[in-house]
Amino acid sequence: MSGMSATFDAATIAEIQRAADEGIYAIRGAGAKRRVPHFDDLLFLGASMSRYPLEGYREACGTDVVLGARHAREPVVLDIPVTIAGMSFGALSAPAKEALGRGASLVGTSTTTGDGGMTAEEREASDKLVYQYLPSRYGMNPDDLRRADAIEVVVGQGAKPGGGGMLLGQKLSERVAAMRDLPVGIDQRSACRHPDWTGPDDLAIKLQELREITGWRVPIFVKVGASRPYYDVALAVKAGADVVVLDGMQGGTAATQAVFIENVGIPTLAALPPAVEALKELGVHRGGVQLIVSGGIRTGADVAKAIALGADAVSIGVGALIALGDNSVRWSEEYAAMGTVPGAYDAWHEGRDPAGISTQDPELAARLDPAEGARRIANYLRVLALEAQTIARACGKSHLHNLEPEDLVALTVEAAAMARVPLAGTTWIPGKDTPA
Amino acid sequence: MSTLDAPSTVVTLDRVARTTRDVNAVLQAAADGHRFRIAGPAGEHALAAGLTARIDVEVDGHAGYYCAGMNQRASVRVRGNVGVGVAENMMSGRVEVAGDAGQSAAATAHGGLLVVRGSAAARCAISLKGADVVIAGSVGHASAFMAQKGRVLVLGDAGDGLGDSIYEARLYVRGDVAGLGADCVEKPMADDHRAEVGALLAEAGLTGVDASAIRRYGSARALYHWSTS
């Protein structure tokens, strides 16, 4: 419409007026919603005269991955290279956590705890459970550490590199508060930096301690938010990580300032190639230190593209919540009552989730049947694997890990430069051979 | 009171002849009641970490980072100084350091008692979750940062930013406090607080201490809810 500003568009005007009304920044859940270069901007070339495809349904195409054989006596062996990312009991309801664990177990993959510790239900439901070791150390317990199948030292996450978590009072129920040693109902802040180590040299000693306490049995992952991935991945490897988890800015959060989510960190697509470059330079790519990438993984195509660019596996968070029923049209009336619509609901911090996922309200949480949720999670994970296999076979690959950057082209100059693959129809990789 | 007064029953683990892994494996597999002495610790990291049984361990010298980390039930006494993170995330038991401690002593500790006869560096008792911490000397800056539960008694001075963003931990300092952190305030000493200090001193085995100058600090609870003011 004539007179409308591209700079002060409707959303911007609404946010300025909200700020003027309330006097405090906006808090929300989920990851970056702005348009950024992503896996959608890449295409696979597929087999043709010079490449030999595999039959799309029957011929074998492996999906398994081994995580953490660098130091651990018992690495994590997954049937599919798609894991469930760390999400806390507190941010999520107990039935949601149970559903994630049961669903992941049905298809032979892992799930992950979150800020606030491990629940007994979650451990029981998960065949392979990764225990997050976070700056806050809420609920951190050496017995749980020894019960875990892997440990993930969280340095940061893609939605907020450099920031700590928050859990607003309406979700800090008696059980959640007790697990975190906090007063019930306060607006909880999580520490943004670890309390007893600073920098990669200290981290190496911290990893030694964690290995000593767990008898060098389980792998240790180090998770970083995507900001300076080349250096962060190299330093994580130097510190002794068995696995590096790299989370792009589209990765979700339970609650963070909107300005933080949308303006700090870099997209998953931009972060992945520098991370792989660091692993290759250190001689640990594909066989030494595994790379798990997360942030905006939705489809099997995303899985295949991440692996083709060098990831060993991916993690899903937001996608898993959507599979459970988050933002479903089934809850349209209740979303409308909260002033939102399916697809836009992100007030996960308020604890009023009609789908029973991001809530601690017993009545809302009871809407989520863990068995049905597990079935949906398992189905979604199976589809991701099947779709990735479909693409891999079309490219002539008998294992997902045989996908490679040569199988990809980019649709935009930006994506070509970030992914370091040619612009479609050309041999041009912007920035290639340009001194750093 | 430590039970390390009967050296004839103590099993000596020579850290020079054994790896840290070997030493820790012996300690982690020990049953209640056993006593050990780690000879030649030489500043090694993660010594006596992850103990779970009611055993007595004497570290005969200086230890590195994370000595007695995540301790459960064991009694660990260090006849020297320790590096960063002594007794970090301790759940129960007792850790005593004859000398000084580096940064982040008793970080996130949930239970048990840490006693440092000397001083502790910055971030002592950071994110404390329920343990008791008694420091005979002074503590560095940002001590008791985000401390949630538990008690901290410092007989010397405290550095700047004491108790920044503190929750419900209770802080007692006898000497000067260079500065209080956000939302940390001085609170009046009542009889039950004086009794609490006396009990902590007794538990720590510190006798003849003049506690009359000890002052109490804790949360103003003004940051418990998001606010623009």
Chai-1 contact restraints between the chains, C-beta under 6 A:
chainA,res_idxA,chainB,res_idxB,connection_type,confidence,min_distance_angstrom,max_distance_angstrom,comment,restraint_id
A,G23,B,T228,contact,1.0,0.0,6.0,A-B,restraint_1
A,I24,B,T228,contact,1.0,0.0,6.0,A-B,restraint_2
A,R137,B,T108,contact,1.0,0.0,6.0,A-B,restraint_3
A,M140,B,N89,contact,1.0,0.0,6.0,A-B,restraint_4
A,P142,B,M70,contact,1.0,0.0,6.0,A-B,restraint_5
A,D181,B,K129,contact,1.0,0.0,6.0,A-B,restraint_6
A,D181,B,Q148,contact,1.0,0.0,6.0,A-B,restraint_7
A,D181,B,K149,contact,1.0,0.0,6.0,A-B,restraint_8
A,I186,B,Y224,contact,1.0,0.0,6.0,A-B,restraint_9
A,D187,B,H225,contact,1.0,0.0,6.0,A-B,restraint_10
A,D187,B,W226,contact,1.0,0.0,6.0,A-B,restraint_11
A,A191,B,M146,contact,1.0,0.0,6.0,A-B,restraint_12
A,P195,B,S104,contact,1.0,0.0,6.0,A-B,restraint_13
A,P195,B,A107,contact,1.0,0.0,6.0,A-B,restraint_14
A,P195,B,T108,contact,1.0,0.0,6.0,A-B,restraint_15
A,P195,B,I126,contact,1.0,0.0,6.0,A-B,restraint_16
A,P195,B,S127,contact,1.0,0.0,6.0,A-B,restraint_17
A,D196,B,G85,contact,1.0,0.0,6.0,A-B,restraint_18
A,D196,B,E88,contact,1.0,0.0,6.0,A-B,restraint_19
A,D196,B,S104,contact,1.0,0.0,6.0,A-B,restraint_20
A,D196,B,A107,contact,1.0,0.0,6.0,A-B,restraint_21
A,I205,B,H45,contact,1.0,0.0,6.0,A-B,restraint_22
A,I205,B,Y65,contact,1.0,0.0,6.0,A-B,restraint_23
A,Q208,B,H45,contact,1.0,0.0,6.0,A-B,restraint_24
A,Q208,B,A46,contact,1.0,0.0,6.0,A-B,restraint_25
A,E209,B,A46,contact,1.0,0.0,6.0,A-B,restraint_26
A,E209,B,A49,contact,1.0,0.0,6.0,A-B,restraint_27
A,E209,B,Y66,contact,1.0,0.0,6.0,A-B,restraint_28
A,E209,B,G69,contact,1.0,0.0,6.0,A-B,restraint_29
A,E212,B,N24,contact,1.0,0.0,6.0,A-B,restraint_30
A,E212,B,A46,contact,1.0,0.0,6.0,A-B,restraint_31
A,E212,B,A49,contact,1.0,0.0,6.0,A-B,restraint_32
A,E212,B,G50,contact,1.0,0.0,6.0,A-B,restraint_33
A,I213,B,A49,contact,1.0,0.0,6.0,A-B,restraint_34
A,I213,B,G50,contact,1.0,0.0,6.0,A-B,restraint_35
A,I213,B,M70,contact,1.0,0.0,6.0,A-B,restraint_36
